[in-house]
Amino acid sequence: MKPIMQENSRLGFVGIGYMGRPIARRLLESGFKLTAYDRNRAKAEELIPYGGNVAQSIAELSSSCDVVLSCLPSDEAVLDIYRGPDGVFANAHGGSLVIDLSTVYPETSQQLSRLGSAREIAVLDVTISGSTPAAENGLLTLFGGGDKEHFDAAESIFRVIAKKHFYLGPSGSGATMKLVVNTLLGIGMQAIAEAVALGEKAGLDRIRLLGVLSQTAVVAPAHLGKLERAMKSDYSPQFPIRLMNKDFGLILELANTVGARMPAAGAAFEINARQSDEGAEQDFSAVILQMEKRAHLGSNGNGRTRSGVDLAGY
């Protein structure tokens, strides 16, 4: 496959959400021709000022593009846009390339690859690690699965949207690696939430506690910004907790399939799910609030907690 270049490729992008919007915008600003589609047309129209076009349907987008990218919130949403008479595979030209950026179960990626192959359409599962600010600044990390030749041909796209991109192996490998990475992301955030609640319950000042934690070597770079935002009681979504909750479900499903025991992931999933029930559009770092609640830490009226509570019964 020839390398994909700005001057000779037409991109289609399906799913203009938290991550899709900044990724599509960067591609447009780098010189790619791009047509967008979202069920909420207003979201796709946000790209018009940057030179984007808006398709009326998946069929229209697929038939007019050489490369179709998708960034969608669930396996069901991904399968819905690719399958059926109105889907991508039924309307894209043979020789086209699909790059699915969604976090899905590995078998879903493999199913897409099989369906695409039957239509002479190559499919890559290229999953994303990074939050909205990283997407805005082209600092994502990508994990790729599928044919290596096609992955290499798409490097011009990857260089625009990511700081690093890795090829992992055949179809489903990118999806698997994303679940491995998000295991650490989710459990790590849960560990921080427990540590913060412990420190507060033992009498440490919340702001000082969070500030000092952010200076220690044990907090991963992906979590540093969460501590800074928690100091301001800012849980606006960079990675919504409903998506972390969905990913925990995929992680545990994969663990069950391959026979891996994951007690820490299971416990973190339970806490994450409870906080998601209280506000699905909060950032996933809002598990801090759940652990503070479970520690019976009160509120001082501005969303921050105080630890003037009897330690008995913790």
ZADO-1210 file (C-alpha; in nm, 4 decimals, padded with zeros to 6 digits):
<atoms>
<atom x="00.0000" y="00.0000" z="00.0000" code="MET" pos="1"/>
<atom x="00.1290" y="00.3464" z="-00.0887" code="LYS" pos="2"/>
<atom x="00.1953" y="00.5881" z="00.1983" code="PRO" pos="3"/>
<atom x="-00.1026" y="00.8021" z="00.2912" code="ILE" pos="4"/>
<atom x="-00.0212" y="01.1680" z="00.2276" code="MET" pos="5"/>
<atom x="-00.2109" y="01.4946" z="00.2695" code="GLN" pos="6"/>
<atom x="-00.2069" y="01.5718" z="-00.1005" code="GLU" pos="7"/>
<atom x="-00.3428" y="01.2397" z="-00.2275" code="ASN" pos="8"/>
<atom x="-00.5756" y="01.1069" z="00.0439" code="SER" pos="9"/>
<atom x="-00.9334" y="01.1780" z="00.1441" code="ARG" pos="10"/>
<atom x="-01.0125" y="01.1017" z="00.5064" code="LEU" pos="11"/>
<atom x="-01.3485" y="01.0260" z="00.6619" code="GLY" pos="12"/>
<atom x="-01.3968" y="01.0555" z="01.0368" code="PHE" pos="13"/>
<atom x="-01.6880" y="00.9038" z="01.2283" code="VAL" pos="14"/>
<atom x="-01.7466" y="01.0046" z="01.5902" code="GLY" pos="15"/>
<atom x="-01.6786" y="01.3681" z="01.6783" code="ILE" pos="16"/>
<atom x="-01.6738" y="01.3316" z="02.0563" code="GLY" pos="17"/>
<atom x="-01.4316" y="01.4010" z="02.3407" code="TYR" pos="18"/>
<atom x="-01.1366" y="01.2501" z="02.1541" code="MET" pos="19"/>
<atom x="-01.2609" y="01.2483" z="01.7962" code="GLY" pos="20"/>
<atom x="-01.3069" y="01.6252" z="01.7812" code="ARG" pos="21"/>
<atom x="-00.9460" y="01.7258" z="01.8639" code="PRO" pos="22"/>
<atom x="-00.8010" y="01.4420" z="01.6551" code="ILE" pos="23"/>
<atom x="-01.0051" y="01.5366" z="01.3475" code="ALA" pos="24"/>
<atom x="-00.9198" y="01.9023" z="01.3980" code="ARG" pos="25"/>
<atom x="-00.5468" y="01.8284" z="01.4056" code="ARG" pos="26"/>
<atom x="-00.5740" y="01.6278" z="01.0849" code="LEU" pos="27"/>
<atom x="-00.7500" y="01.9171" z="00.9141" code="LEU" pos="28"/>
<atom x="-00.4983" y="02.1706" z="01.0410" code="GLU" pos="29"/>
<atom x="-00.2136" y="01.9550" z="00.9084" code="SER" pos="30"/>
<atom x="-00.3560" y="01.9708" z="00.5559" code="GLY" pos="31"/>
<atom x="-00.5601" y="01.6513" z="00.5227" code="PHE" pos="32"/>
<atom x="-00.8921" y="01.6691" z="00.3400" code="LYS" pos="33"/>
<atom x="-01.1492" y="01.5348" z="00.5858" code="LEU" pos="34"/>
<atom x="-01.5215" y="01.4639" z="00.5852" code="THR" pos="35"/>
<atom x="-01.6909" y="01.4106" z="00.9203" code="ALA" pos="36"/>
<atom x="-02.0018" y="01.2284" z="01.0344" code="TYR" pos="37"/>
<atom x="-02.1681" y="01.2162" z="01.3741" code="ASP" pos="38"/>
<atom x="-02.5215" y="01.1185" z="01.4691" code="ARG" pos="39"/>
<atom x="-02.5375" y="01.4649" z="01.6240" code="ASN" pos="40"/>
<atom x="-02.4790" y="01.6698" z="01.3114" code="ARG" pos="41"/>
<atom x="-02.3923" y="01.9800" z="01.5140" code="ALA" pos="42"/>
<atom x="-02.0783" y="01.8061" z="01.6403" code="LYS" pos="43"/>
<atom x="-01.9578" y="01.7348" z="01.2878" code="ALA" pos="44"/>
<atom x="-02.0355" y="02.0921" z="01.1847" code="GLU" pos="45"/>
<atom x="-01.7888" y="02.2178" z="01.4476" code="GLU" pos="46"/>
<atom x="-01.5138" y="02.1118" z="01.2060" code="LEU" pos="47"/>
<atom x="-01.6357" y="02.3292" z="00.9174" code="ILE" pos="48"/>
<atom x="-01.4363" y="02.6375" z="01.0296" code="PRO" pos="49"/>
<atom x="-01.1199" y="02.4252" z="01.0051" code="TYR" pos="50"/>
<atom x="-01.1957" y="02.3160" z="00.6498" code="GLY" pos="51"/>
<atom x="-01.3918" y="02.0002" z="00.7215" code="GLY" pos="52"/>
<atom x="-01.6866" y="01.8726" z="00.5215" code="ASN" pos="53"/>
<atom x="-01.9941" y="01.7091" z="00.6723" code="VAL" pos="54"/>
<atom x="-02.1497" y="01.3904" z="00.5347" code="ALA" pos="55"/>
<atom x="-02.5226" y="01.3253" z="00.5545" code="GLN" pos="56"/>
<atom x="-02.4715" y="00.9533" z="00.6145" code="SER" pos="57"/>
<atom x="-02.2145" y="00.6811" z="00.6753" code="ILE" pos="58"/>
<atom x="-02.2714" y="00.5607" z="00.3194" code="ALA" pos="59"/>
<atom x="-02.1940" y="00.9043" z="00.1740" code="GLU" pos="60"/>
<atom x="-01.8789" y="00.9385" z="00.3826" code="LEU" pos="61"/>
<atom x="-01.7512" y="00.5881" z="00.3054" code="SER" pos="62"/>
<atom x="-01.8014" y="00.6127" z="-00.0695" code="SER" pos="63"/>
<atom x="-01.6120" y="00.9411" z="-00.0928" code="SER" pos="64"/>
<atom x="-01.3025" y="00.8586" z="00.1159" code="CYS" pos="65"/>
<atom x="-00.9844" y="00.6517" z="00.0884" code="ASP" pos="66"/>
<atom x="-00.9347" y="00.6192" z="00.4636" code="VAL" pos="67"/>
<atom x="-01.2126" y="00.5930" z="00.7226" code="VAL" pos="68"/>
<atom x="-01.1277" y="00.6634" z="01.0859" code="LEU" pos="69"/>
<atom x="-01.3689" y="00.6012" z="01.3712" code="SER" pos="70"/>
<atom x="-01.3601" y="00.6967" z="01.7372" code="CYS" pos="71"/>
<atom x="-01.6703" y="00.5644" z="01.9103" code="LEU" pos="72"/>
<atom x="-01.7747" y="00.4874" z="02.2691" code="PRO" pos="73"/>
<atom x="-01.8701" y="00.1182" z="02.2517" code="SER" pos="74"/>
<atom x="-01.8412" y="-00.2083" z="02.0617" code="ASP" pos="75"/>
<atom x="-02.2055" y="-00.1788" z="01.9596" code="GLU" pos="76"/>
<atom x="-02.1555" y="00.1686" z="01.8156" code="ALA" pos="77"/>
<atom x="-01.8525" y="00.0499" z="01.6185" code="VAL" pos="78"/>
<atom x="-02.0285" y="-00.2532" z="01.4731" code="LEU" pos="79"/>
<atom x="-02.3348" y="-00.0449" z="01.3865" code="ASP" pos="80"/>
<atom x="-02.1432" y="00.1914" z="01.1578" code="ILE" pos="81"/>
<atom x="-01.9421" y="-00.0778" z="00.9801" code="TYR" pos="82"/>
<atom x="-02.1986" y="-00.3534" z="00.9204" code="ARG" pos="83"/>
<atom x="-02.5147" y="-00.3657" z="00.7125" code="GLY" pos="84"/>
<atom x="-02.6191" y="-00.2161" z="00.3779" code="PRO" pos="85"/>
<atom x="-02.5744" y="00.1410" z="00.5025" code="ASP" pos="86"/>
<atom x="-02.2437" y="00.0748" z="00.6772" code="GLY" pos="87"/>
<atom x="-01.8844" y="00.1503" z="00.5899" code="VAL" pos="88"/>
<atom x="-01.7967" y="-00.1897" z="00.4436" code="PHE" pos="89"/>
<atom x="-02.0936" y="-00.1972" z="00.2070" code="ALA" pos="90"/>
<atom x="-02.0127" y="00.1453" z="00.0650" code="ASN" pos="91"/>
<atom x="-01.6351" y="00.1952" z="00.0811" code="ALA" pos="92"/>
<atom x="-01.4234" y="00.1223" z="-00.2257" code="HIS" pos="93"/>
<atom x="-01.2046" y="-00.1871" z="-00.2434" code="GLY" pos="94"/>
<atom x="-00.8510" y="-00.0950" z="-00.1434" code="GLY" pos="95"/>
<atom x="-00.9699" y="00.1532" z="00.1190" code="SER" pos="96"/>
<atom x="-00.8251" y="00.1557" z="00.4695" code="LEU" pos="97"/>
<atom x="-01.0168" y="00.1594" z="00.7985" code="VAL" pos="98"/>
<atom x="-00.8483" y="00.2833" z="01.1165" code="ILE" pos="99"/>
<atom x="-01.0642" y="00.2228" z="01.4225" code="ASP" pos="100"/>
<atom x="-00.9421" y="00.4286" z="01.7182" code="LEU" pos="101"/>
<atom x="-01.2144" y="00.3066" z="01.9552" code="SER" pos="102"/>
<atom x="-01.1492" y="00.1116" z="02.2739" code="THR" pos="103"/>
<atom x="-01.3293" y="-00.2163" z="02.2094" code="VAL" pos="104"/>
<atom x="-01.3006" y="-00.5852" z="02.2909" code="TYR" pos="105"/>
<atom x="-01.0222" y="-00.7485" z="02.0836" code="PRO" pos="106"/>
<atom x="-01.2659" y="-00.9897" z="01.9204" code="GLU" pos="107"/>
<atom x="-01.4625" y="-00.6909" z="01.7904" code="THR" pos="108"/>
<atom x="-01.1480" y="-00.5645" z="01.6174" code="SER" pos="109"/>
<atom x="-01.0871" y="-00.9096" z="01.4718" code="GLN" pos="110"/>
<atom x="-01.4470" y="-00.9261" z="01.3500" code="GLN" pos="111"/>
<atom x="-01.4049" y="-00.5910" z="01.1738" code="LEU" pos="112"/>
<atom x="-01.0874" y="-00.7181" z="01.0107" code="SER" pos="113"/>
<atom x="-01.2648" y="-01.0275" z="00.8773" code="ARG" pos="114"/>
<atom x="-01.5585" y="-00.8255" z="00.7462" code="LEU" pos="115"/>
<atom x="-01.3281" y="-00.5747" z="00.5809" code="GLY" pos="116"/>
<atom x="-01.1125" y="-00.8427" z="00.4235" code="SER" pos="117"/>
<atom x="-01.4188" y="-00.9903" z="00.2532" code="ALA" pos="118"/>
<atom x="-01.4625" y="-00.6531" z="00.0792" code="ARG" pos="119"/>
<atom x="-01.0902" y="-00.6004" z="00.0109" code="GLU" pos="120"/>
<atom x="-01.0808" y="-00.3282" z="00.2753" code="ILE" pos="121"/>
<atom x="-00.7899" y="-00.3316" z="00.5208" code="ALA" pos="122"/>
<atom x="-00.8666" y="-00.2703" z="00.8884" code="VAL" pos="123"/>
<atom x="-00.6318" y="-00.1499" z="01.1628" code="LEU" pos="124"/>
<atom x="-00.7211" y="-00.1330" z="01.5318" code="ASP" pos="125"/>
<atom x="-00.5201" y="00.1645" z="01.6549" code="VAL" pos="126"/>
<atom x="-00.6149" y="00.2439" z="02.0121" code="THR" pos="127"/>
<atom x="-00.5450" y="00.5673" z="02.1954" code="ILE" pos="128"/>
<atom x="-00.3717" y="00.6354" z="02.5261" code="SER" pos="129"/>
<atom x="-00.4090" y="00.9918" z="02.6493" code="GLY" pos="130"/>
<atom x="-00.6740" y="01.2412" z="02.7540" code="SER" pos="131"/>
<atom x="-00.8383" y="01.5296" z="02.5724" code="THR" pos="132"/>
<atom x="-00.5513" y="01.7782" z="02.6307" code="PRO" pos="133"/>
<atom x="-00.3048" y="01.5254" z="02.4874" code="ALA" pos="134"/>
<atom x="-00.5272" y="01.4853" z="02.1814" code="ALA" pos="135"/>
<atom x="-00.5466" y="01.8623" z="02.1366" code="GLU" pos="136"/>
<atom x="-00.1678" y="01.8888" z="02.1390" code="ASN" pos="137"/>
<atom x="-00.0839" y="01.5780" z="01.9351" code="GLY" pos="138"/>
<atom x="00.0706" y="01.4032" z="02.2351" code="LEU" pos="139"/>
<atom x="-00.1249" y="01.0773" z="02.2309" code="LEU" pos="140"/>
<atom x="00.0290" y="00.7308" z="02.2331" code="THR" pos="141"/>
<atom x="-00.1106" y="00.4804" z="01.9823" code="LEU" pos="142"/>
<atom x="-00.1157" y="00.0986" z="01.9886" code="PHE" pos="143"/>
<atom x="-00.1673" y="-00.0681" z="01.6526" code="GLY" pos="144"/>
<atom x="-00.2939" y="-00.4062" z="01.5409" code="GLY" pos="145"/>
<atom x="-00.3405" y="-00.5397" z="01.1886" code="GLY" pos="146"/>
<atom x="-00.1222" y="-00.5703" z="00.8812" code="ASP" pos="147"/>
<atom x="00.2202" y="-00.4082" z="00.9320" code="LYS" pos="148"/>
<atom x="00.2364" y="-00.2739" z="00.5763" code="GLU" pos="149"/>
<atom x="-00.0898" y="-00.0859" z="00.6213" code="HIS" pos="150"/>
<atom x="00.0191" y="00.0398" z="00.9622" code="PHE" pos="151"/>
<atom x="00.3390" y="00.1791" z="00.8121" code="ASP" pos="152"/>
<atom x="00.1431" y="00.3399" z="00.5269" code="ALA" pos="153"/>
<atom x="-00.0654" y="00.5338" z="00.7795" code="ALA" pos="154"/>
<atom x="00.2315" y="00.6812" z="00.9673" code="GLU" pos="155"/>
<atom x="00.1654" y="01.0302" z="00.8294" code="SER" pos="156"/>
<atom x="-00.1677" y="01.0243" z="01.0143" code="ILE" pos="157"/>
<atom x="-00.0155" y="00.8904" z="01.3333" code="PHE" pos="158"/>
<atom x="00.2582" y="01.1531" z="01.3379" code="ARG" pos="159"/>
<atom x="-00.0022" y="01.4307" z="01.3301" code="VAL" pos="160"/>
<atom x="-00.2112" y="01.3031" z="01.6207" code="ILE" pos="161"/>
<atom x="00.0406" y="01.1258" z="01.8436" code="ALA" pos="162"/>
<atom x="00.3789" y="01.1633" z="02.0046" code="LYS" pos="163"/>
<atom x="00.4425" y="00.7879" z="01.9899" code="LYS" pos="164"/>
<atom x="00.2919" y="00.5007" z="01.7943" code="HIS" pos="165"/>
<atom x="00.3635" y="00.1309" z="01.8357" code="PHE" pos="166"/>
<atom x="00.2841" y="-00.1711" z="01.6203" code="TYR" pos="167"/>
<atom x="00.1855" y="-00.4660" z="01.8413" code="LEU" pos="168"/>
<atom x="00.0936" y="-00.7437" z="01.5982" code="GLY" pos="169"/>
<atom x="-00.2071" y="-00.8906" z="01.4149" code="PRO" pos="170"/>
<atom x="-00.5661" y="-00.7726" z="01.4363" code="SER" pos="171"/>
<atom x="-00.6839" y="-00.7248" z="01.7943" code="GLY" pos="172"/>
<atom x="-00.3353" y="-00.6544" z="01.9301" code="SER" pos="173"/>
<atom x="-00.3923" y="-00.2803" z="01.9534" code="GLY" pos="174"/>
<atom x="-00.7212" y="-00.3338" z="02.1352" code="ALA" pos="175"/>
<atom x="-00.5577" y="-00.5788" z="02.3761" code="THR" pos="176"/>
<atom x="-00.2717" y="-00.3421" z="02.4560" code="MET" pos="177"/>
<atom x="-00.5164" y="-00.0613" z="02.5311" code="LYS" pos="178"/>
<atom x="-00.6931" y="-00.2792" z="02.7879" code="LEU" pos="179"/>
<atom x="-00.3586" y="-00.3666" z="02.9472" code="VAL" pos="180"/>
<atom x="-00.2690" y="00.0024" z="02.9700" code="VAL" pos="181"/>
<atom x="-00.6093" y="00.1046" z="03.1041" code="ASN" pos="182"/>
<atom x="-00.5825" y="-00.1620" z="03.3724" code="THR" pos="183"/>
<atom x="-00.2912" y="00.0376" z="03.5129" code="LEU" pos="184"/>
<atom x="-00.4710" y="00.3668" z="03.4550" code="LEU" pos="185"/>
<atom x="-00.7851" y="00.2625" z="03.6407" code="GLY" pos="186"/>
<atom x="-00.6245" y="00.0709" z="03.9271" code="ILE" pos="187"/>
<atom x="-00.3682" y="00.3482" z="03.9692" code="GLY" pos="188"/>
<atom x="-00.6423" y="00.6091" z="04.0052" code="MET" pos="189"/>
<atom x="-00.8215" y="00.3903" z="04.2577" code="GLN" pos="190"/>
<atom x="-00.4998" y="00.3524" z="04.4593" code="ALA" pos="191"/>
<atom x="-00.4552" y="00.7299" z="04.4620" code="ILE" pos="192"/>
<atom x="-00.8163" y="00.7784" z="04.5729" code="ALA" pos="193"/>
<atom x="-00.7667" y="00.5390" z="04.8636" code="GLU" pos="194"/>
<atom x="-00.4385" y="00.7044" z="04.9625" code="ALA" pos="195"/>
<atom x="-00.5970" y="01.0509" z="04.9571" code="VAL" pos="196"/>
<atom x="-00.8887" y="00.9347" z="05.1721" code="ALA" pos="197"/>
<atom x="-00.6466" y="00.7715" z="05.4168" code="LEU" pos="198"/>
<atom x="-00.4380" y="01.0854" z="05.4504" code="GLY" pos="199"/>
<atom x="-00.7424" y="01.3069" z="05.5010" code="GLU" pos="200"/>
<atom x="-00.8950" y="01.0684" z="05.7523" code="LYS" pos="201"/>
<atom x="-00.5698" y="01.0678" z="05.9484" code="ALA" pos="202"/>
<atom x="-00.5798" y="01.4464" z="05.9693" code="GLY" pos="203"/>
<atom x="-00.3631" y="01.5713" z="05.6829" code="LEU" pos="204"/>
<atom x="-00.4654" y="01.8927" z="05.5108" code="ASP" pos="205"/>
<atom x="-00.6234" y="01.7983" z="05.1784" code="ARG" pos="206"/>
<atom x="-00.4519" y="02.0605" z="04.9650" code="ILE" pos="207"/>
<atom x="-00.1089" y="01.9908" z="05.1124" code="ARG" pos="208"/>
<atom x="-00.1659" y="01.6169" z="05.0809" code="LEU" pos="209"/>
<atom x="-00.2516" y="01.6389" z="04.7118" code="LEU" pos="210"/>
<atom x="00.0327" y="01.8813" z="04.6459" code="GLY" pos="211"/>
<atom x="00.2939" y="01.6607" z="04.8096" code="VAL" pos="212"/>
<atom x="00.1634" y="01.3469" z="04.6379" code="LEU" pos="213"/>
<atom x="00.2074" y="01.5200" z="04.3032" code="SER" pos="214"/>
<atom x="00.5776" y="01.5647" z="04.3823" code="GLN" pos="215"/>
<atom x="00.6466" y="01.1996" z="04.4615" code="THR" pos="216"/>
<atom x="00.8006" y="00.9438" z="04.2280" code="ALA" pos="217"/>
<atom x="00.5196" y="00.6923" z="04.2786" code="VAL" pos="218"/>
<atom x="00.2500" y="00.8907" z="04.0962" code="VAL" pos="219"/>
<atom x="00.2442" y="00.8169" z="03.7225" code="ALA" pos="220"/>
<atom x="00.2492" y="01.1052" z="03.4722" code="PRO" pos="221"/>
<atom x="-00.1051" y="01.0191" z="03.3612" code="ALA" pos="222"/>
<atom x="-00.2295" y="01.0846" z="03.7146" code="HIS" pos="223"/>
<atom x="-00.0353" y="01.4020" z="03.7956" code="LEU" pos="224"/>
<atom x="-00.2842" y="01.6336" z="03.6302" code="GLY" pos="225"/>
<atom x="-00.5661" y="01.4615" z="03.8163" code="LYS" pos="226"/>
<atom x="-00.4119" y="01.5585" z="04.1508" code="LEU" pos="227"/>
<atom x="-00.3773" y="01.9207" z="04.0421" code="GLU" pos="228"/>
<atom x="-00.7403" y="01.9307" z="03.9293" code="ARG" pos="229"/>
<atom x="-00.8584" y="01.7566" z="04.2481" code="ALA" pos="230"/>
<atom x="-00.6953" y="02.0370" z="04.4496" code="MET" pos="231"/>
<atom x="-00.9480" y="02.2691" z="04.2816" code="LYS" pos="232"/>
<atom x="-01.2274" y="02.0119" z="04.3105" code="SER" pos="233"/>
<atom x="-01.2345" y="02.0052" z="03.9313" code="ASP" pos="234"/>
<atom x="-01.3730" y="01.6768" z="03.8000" code="TYR" pos="235"/>
<atom x="-01.4840" y="01.8043" z="03.4602" code="SER" pos="236"/>
<atom x="-01.4333" y="01.5263" z="03.2054" code="PRO" pos="237"/>
<atom x="-01.1062" y="01.4719" z="03.0264" code="GLN" pos="238"/>
<atom x="-01.1799" y="01.0981" z="03.0318" code="PHE" pos="239"/>
<atom x="-01.5405" y="01.0458" z="03.1501" code="PRO" pos="240"/>
<atom x="-01.5884" y="00.7928" z="03.4259" code="ILE" pos="241"/>
<atom x="-01.8551" y="00.6121" z="03.2194" code="ARG" pos="242"/>
<atom x="-01.5832" y="00.5264" z="02.9652" code="LEU" pos="243"/>
<atom x="-01.3440" y="00.4056" z="03.2350" code="MET" pos="244"/>
<atom x="-01.6322" y="00.1971" z="03.3663" code="ASN" pos="245"/>
<atom x="-01.6886" y="00.0526" z="03.0191" code="LYS" pos="246"/>
<atom x="-01.3176" y="-00.0249" z="02.9863" code="ASP" pos="247"/>
<atom x="-01.3097" y="-00.2023" z="03.3220" code="PHE" pos="248"/>
<atom x="-01.5887" y="-00.4241" z="03.1913" code="GLY" pos="249"/>
<atom x="-01.3850" y="-00.5089" z="02.8806" code="LEU" pos="250"/>
<atom x="-01.0741" y="-00.5716" z="03.0917" code="ILE" pos="251"/>
<atom x="-01.2531" y="-00.8168" z="03.3179" code="LEU" pos="252"/>
<atom x="-01.4221" y="-00.9858" z="03.0216" code="GLU" pos="253"/>
<atom x="-01.0820" y="-01.0392" z="02.8595" code="LEU" pos="254"/>
<atom x="-00.9380" y="-01.1642" z="03.1886" code="ALA" pos="255"/>
<atom x="-01.2189" y="-01.4176" z="03.2177" code="ASN" pos="256"/>
<atom x="-01.1676" y="-01.5318" z="02.8583" code="THR" pos="257"/>
<atom x="-00.7938" y="-01.5901" z="02.8937" code="VAL" pos="258"/>
<atom x="-00.8099" y="-01.7185" z="03.2519" code="GLY" pos="259"/>
<atom x="-00.6291" y="-01.4326" z="03.4261" code="ALA" pos="260"/>
<atom x="-00.7273" y="-01.3516" z="03.7849" code="ARG" pos="261"/>
<atom x="-00.7536" y="-00.9763" z="03.8511" code="MET" pos="262"/>
<atom x="-00.8801" y="-00.9093" z="04.2050" code="PRO" pos="263"/>
<atom x="-00.7550" y="-00.5490" z="04.2180" code="ALA" pos="264"/>
<atom x="-00.9215" y="-00.4651" z="03.8861" code="ALA" pos="265"/>
<atom x="-01.2469" y="-00.6175" z="04.0080" code="GLY" pos="266"/>
<atom x="-01.2430" y="-00.4089" z="04.3254" code="ALA" pos="267"/>
<atom x="-01.1573" y="-00.0908" z="04.1339" code="ALA" pos="268"/>
<atom x="-01.4418" y="-00.1629" z="03.8894" code="PHE" pos="269"/>
<atom x="-01.6916" y="-00.1779" z="04.1758" code="GLU" pos="270"/>
<atom x="-01.5864" y="00.1635" z="04.3128" code="ILE" pos="271"/>
<atom x="-01.5723" y="00.3153" z="03.9657" code="ASN" pos="272"/>
<atom x="-01.9205" y="00.1860" z="03.8827" code="ALA" pos="273"/>
<atom x="-02.0653" y="00.3310" z="04.2021" code="ARG" pos="274"/>
<atom x="-01.9224" y="00.6758" z="04.1315" code="GLN" pos="275"/>
<atom x="-02.0343" y="00.6527" z="03.7687" code="SER" pos="276"/>
<atom x="-02.3902" y="00.6024" z="03.8940" code="ASP" pos="277"/>
<atom x="-02.3588" y="00.9383" z="04.0713" code="GLU" pos="278"/>
<atom x="-02.2422" y="01.1252" z="03.7624" code="GLY" pos="279"/>
<atom x="-02.1365" y="00.9455" z="03.4454" code="ALA" pos="280"/>
<atom x="-01.9879" y="01.2557" z="03.2809" code="GLU" pos="281"/>
<atom x="-01.7453" y="01.3316" z="03.5641" code="GLN" pos="282"/>
<atom x="-01.3791" y="01.2650" z="03.5001" code="ASP" pos="283"/>
<atom x="-01.2694" y="00.9178" z="03.6089" code="PHE" pos="284"/>
<atom x="-01.0604" y="01.0811" z="03.8825" code="SER" pos="285"/>
<atom x="-01.3915" y="01.1402" z="04.0642" code="ALA" pos="286"/>
<atom x="-01.3313" y="00.8049" z="04.2336" code="VAL" pos="287"/>
<atom x="-01.1505" y="01.0300" z="04.4833" code="ILE" pos="288"/>
<atom x="-01.4936" y="01.1632" z="04.5808" code="LEU" pos="289"/>
<atom x="-01.6267" y="00.8103" z="04.6212" code="GLN" pos="290"/>
<atom x="-01.3456" y="00.7105" z="04.8553" code="MET" pos="291"/>
<atom x="-01.3826" y="01.0330" z="05.0547" code="GLU" pos="292"/>
<atom x="-01.7527" y="00.9562" z="05.0860" code="LYS" pos="293"/>
<atom x="-01.6809" y="00.6031" z="05.2045" code="ARG" pos="294"/>
<atom x="-01.4357" y="00.7427" z="05.4579" code="ALA" pos="295"/>
<atom x="-01.7214" y="00.9588" z="05.5935" code="HIS" pos="296"/>
<atom x="-01.5344" y="01.2774" z="05.5150" code="LEU" pos="297"/>
<atom x="-01.7665" y="01.5764" z="05.5205" code="GLY" pos="298"/>
<atom x="-01.7982" y="01.8636" z="05.2751" code="SER" pos="299"/>
<atom x="-01.7046" y="02.2204" z="05.3578" code="ASN" pos="300"/>
<atom x="-01.9523" y="02.3549" z="05.1039" code="GLY" pos="301"/>
<atom x="-01.7243" y="02.4058" z="04.8057" code="ASN" pos="302"/>
<atom x="-01.6740" y="02.0457" z="04.7076" code="GLY" pos="303"/>
<atom x="-01.3649" y="01.9980" z="04.9203" code="ARG" pos="304"/>
<atom x="-01.3610" y="01.7776" z="05.2239" code="THR" pos="305"/>
<atom x="-01.2579" y="01.8238" z="05.5810" code="ARG" pos="306"/>
<atom x="-01.1220" y="01.5498" z="05.8008" code="SER" pos="307"/>
<atom x="-01.2601" y="01.6606" z="06.1351" code="GLY" pos="308"/>
<atom x="-01.4401" y="01.3305" z="06.1850" code="VAL" pos="309"/>
<atom x="-01.3935" y="01.0691" z="06.4536" code="ASP" pos="310"/>
<atom x="-01.1616" y="00.7989" z="06.3212" code="LEU" pos="311"/>
<atom x="-01.3716" y="00.5282" z="06.4832" code="ALA" pos="312"/>
<atom x="-01.5819" y="00.3363" z="06.2360" code="GLY" pos="313"/>
<atom x="-01.3597" y="00.3992" z="05.9345" code="TYR" pos="314"/>
</atoms>
